[in-house]
Amino acid sequence: MTLVGLQTDIAWEDRQANFASIGSLLAGSTVDAGSLLVLPELSTAGFTMNTAAVTETRGGESERFFSDVAKRHQSHVIAGIASQNENPALGANEAVCFGPDGGEVARYRKRNPFPLAHEADHYPAGNEAVVFEINGWKVAPLICYDLRFPEPFREATALGAELFVVIANWPVVRVDHWTTLLRARAIENLAYVVGVNRAGSDPHLSYPGASLIVGPKGEVLAQAGAEPCVVHAELDLEALLQWRRDFPALACLNPKS
């Protein structure tokens, strides 16, 4: 499967500007049918706590936009969306997947809100792993600060995950942590890990880009620089399954009785 990461410079609380910049990146890229396109956390809003300005109900503008992208490219799309919480005064920081027919495939809510931004006061945490199938792959999405915690990755691996998609607004001051943890999660779970981060800056932080695609042995398959760009790599499911057979470090998840 071809993985396409769209590393964008997210316009602050400006949905239409973000639609335009995503469209420009796609217009300058070749996307084969059957690919998986991935965009950063809160990709049409930025990492803002102003939920009143950016949250959207189901079927809102961002969902319609990404549904159309998926249909146009006959591919799957995973994008970060500021959705409306069950309590309409709050938001939900979600990764939403759309299929080639434009329909919603899966939805994951960030389980570890970022404490330094008091994110939980605005986007309450989700409480479950999500694993779903894309083109024969078992995929688990996670969001930004989730990366610091091995437990949700292990939980998803126990549910069969083979590809982790981590979408983020990870700041430049901790970029070494970003790259180190992405590789660590790949190594310890014998899985592909794709980290798609944003570039540029917002009113509070600067971001390094540095989107990364990592193989199941921790090898870096592709890495972006600091500017908005498209990063891509071919993922090999049989190679992953063979590595898991050759190096059975996950046997502890399904011990023999």
C-alpha positions in Angstrom: 0.0 0.0 0.0 1.2 3.5 -0.8 1.2 5.9 2.2 0.9 9.6 1.4 1.5 12.1 4.3 0.4 15.6 3.7 2.5 17.9 6.0 0.6 21.2 6.0 1.2 24.6 7.6 -2.2 24.9 9.3 -3.9 28.3 9.1 -5.1 29.3 12.6 -8.9 28.8 13.0 -9.4 29.3 9.2 -11.1 26.3 7.7 -11.3 27.6 4.2 -7.6 28.6 4.1 -6.7 25.1 5.2 -8.9 23.5 2.5 -7.1 25.6 -0.1 -3.6 24.7 1.1 -4.5 21.0 1.3 -5.9 21.3 -2.3 -2.7 22.9 -3.5 -0.5 20.2 -2.0 -2.7 17.5 -3.6 -2.7 19.3 -7.0 1.1 19.2 -7.1 1.3 15.5 -6.2 0.5 12.2 -7.9 -1.8 10.0 -5.7 -2.4 6.5 -7.0 -5.8 4.9 -6.4 -5.8 2.7 -3.4 -3.4 4.9 -1.4 -3.8 6.0 2.2 -3.6 9.8 2.6 -2.9 11.2 6.1 -3.2 14.7 7.4 -2.2 16.3 10.8 -4.1 16.6 14.0 -6.8 19.3 13.9 -5.9 19.8 10.3 -8.5 22.4 9.4 -8.4 24.3 12.7 -4.9 24.3 14.3 -4.2 23.3 18.0 -6.7 25.9 19.3 -8.7 25.6 22.5 -11.3 28.0 21.1 -13.7 25.2 20.5 -16.6 27.6 19.9 -14.9 28.8 16.8 -13.8 25.5 15.2 -15.8 22.5 16.3 -18.1 21.0 13.7 -21.1 18.7 13.9 -21.2 15.3 12.1 -21.2 15.9 8.4 -19.7 19.4 8.7 -17.5 21.2 6.2 -14.3 19.4 7.1 -15.9 16.0 6.8 -17.5 16.8 3.5 -14.1 18.1 2.2 -12.2 15.0 3.2 -14.9 12.7 1.9 -14.6 14.5 -1.4 -10.8 14.1 -1.4 -11.2 10.3 -0.7 -13.7 9.9 -3.6 -11.6 12.0 -6.0 -8.5 10.0 -5.4 -10.2 6.7 -4.9 -8.2 6.3 -1.7 -8.6 6.3 2.0 -8.1 9.5 4.0 -7.3 9.9 7.7 -7.5 13.5 8.9 -7.7 15.3 12.3 -11.0 17.1 12.8 -12.3 19.3 15.6 -15.6 17.6 16.1 -18.4 18.6 18.4 -18.5 16.7 21.7 -21.6 15.1 23.1 -21.7 18.3 25.3 -22.0 20.9 22.5 -20.0 23.4 24.7 -16.9 21.2 24.3 -15.0 19.7 21.4 -13.7 16.3 20.4 -10.1 16.0 19.0 -10.6 13.1 16.5 -9.0 11.3 13.7 -11.6 10.4 11.1 -11.1 8.0 8.2 -13.0 8.2 4.9 -13.1 5.4 2.3 -12.9 5.6 -1.5 -16.7 5.9 -1.7 -16.6 9.0 0.6 -18.2 7.2 3.5 -16.9 7.3 7.0 -14.9 4.1 7.9 -13.8 4.8 11.5 -13.4 7.5 14.1 -10.9 7.7 16.9 -10.9 10.2 19.8 -7.6 11.3 21.4 -7.1 9.4 24.6 -4.3 11.6 26.2 -5.1 15.3 26.0 -2.0 17.5 26.3 -1.9 18.8 29.9 0.3 21.9 29.3 -2.4 23.3 27.1 -5.2 22.2 29.5 -6.6 20.4 26.5 -8.9 18.1 28.5 -10.9 21.2 29.6 -11.8 21.8 26.0 -11.5 18.4 24.3 -12.2 15.6 26.8 -10.4 12.3 26.4 -11.6 9.3 24.4 -11.5 5.9 26.1 -10.9 3.2 23.6 -8.5 1.9 21.0 -9.8 1.8 17.4 -8.5 -0.8 14.9 -10.1 -1.1 11.4 -9.2 -2.5 8.0 -7.8 -0.6 5.0 -6.8 -2.6 1.9 -6.2 -5.7 4.0 -4.2 -3.8 6.6 -5.3 -3.5 10.3 -4.8 0.2 11.1 -4.9 2.0 14.4 -5.0 5.8 14.6 -3.5 7.8 17.5 -3.1 11.6 18.1 -0.1 13.6 19.1 0.4 13.2 22.9 -0.8 9.6 22.7 2.6 8.9 21.3 4.3 9.3 24.7 2.3 6.3 26.1 3.2 2.8 25.0 0.0 1.3 26.5 -2.5 2.4 23.8 -0.2 1.1 21.1 0.1 -2.3 22.9 -3.6 -2.4 23.3 -4.1 -1.8 19.6 -1.4 -4.4 18.7 -3.3 -7.0 20.8 -6.4 -6.2 18.6 -4.3 -6.9 15.5 -2.9 -3.5 14.5 -0.2 -3.7 11.8 0.0 0.0 10.9 -0.2 2.9 13.4 -1.1 6.3 12.1 -0.1 9.1 14.4 -1.3 12.6 13.5 0.1 15.6 15.4 0.8 19.2 16.1 4.1 18.4 17.8 6.3 21.4 18.6 9.8 22.0 17.4 11.2 22.2 20.9 10.6 18.4 21.4 11.2 17.2 17.8 13.9 14.7 19.0 11.2 13.1 21.2 8.9 12.9 18.2 11.3 11.0 16.0 12.6 8.8 18.8 9.2 7.7 20.0 7.9 7.0 16.5 10.8 4.6 16.0 10.4 3.1 19.4 6.7 2.3 18.9 7.5 0.6 15.6 10.2 -1.5 17.1 8.3 -2.6 20.2 5.1 -3.5 18.3 6.8 -4.9 15.1 4.6 -2.6 13.1 4.7 0.2 10.6 4.3 3.6 12.2 3.4 6.8 10.2 3.7 10.1 12.0 2.3 13.1 10.1 3.0 16.4 11.8 2.3 20.0 10.9 4.8 22.7 9.7 4.9 26.4 10.4 3.7 28.2 13.5 0.6 29.3 15.3 0.1 32.1 17.9 1.8 29.9 20.6 4.3 27.5 19.1 6.5 26.7 16.2 6.4 23.2 14.5 9.2 21.3 12.8 7.3 19.2 10.3 9.6 16.1 10.4 6.8 13.8 9.4 8.2 10.2 9.4 7.3 6.8 8.0 9.0 4.0 9.9 9.2 0.3 9.1 8.6 -2.6 11.6 12.3 -2.9 12.4 12.6 0.8 13.2 14.0 1.7 9.9 13.2 5.2 8.5 11.5 4.8 5.1 10.8 8.5 4.5 11.2 11.7 6.4 10.0 15.3 5.7 11.8 18.5 6.3 10.4 21.6 7.9 8.3 23.0 5.1 4.9 21.9 3.9 5.3 18.9 1.6 4.1 15.5 0.7 6.0 12.4 2.1 5.3 8.9 0.8 6.5 5.3 1.0 5.4 1.9 -0.1 4.4 -0.4 2.8 4.9 -4.2 2.5 2.4 -6.2 4.6 4.0 -9.6 3.8 7.4 -8.3 5.0 5.8 -7.2 8.3 4.1 -10.5 8.8 7.4 -12.4 8.0 9.3 -10.3 10.6 6.6 -11.1 13.2 7.1 -14.8 12.4 10.9 -14.6 12.5 11.1 -12.5 15.6 8.0 -13.5 17.8 8.3 -10.7 20.4 4.5 -10.3 20.4 3.9 -13.9 21.5 3.3 -12.5 25.0 0.1 -10.9 23.8 -1.4 -14.3 23.0 0.3 -16.8 25.3 -0.5 -20.5 24.8 -2.7 -22.0 27.5 
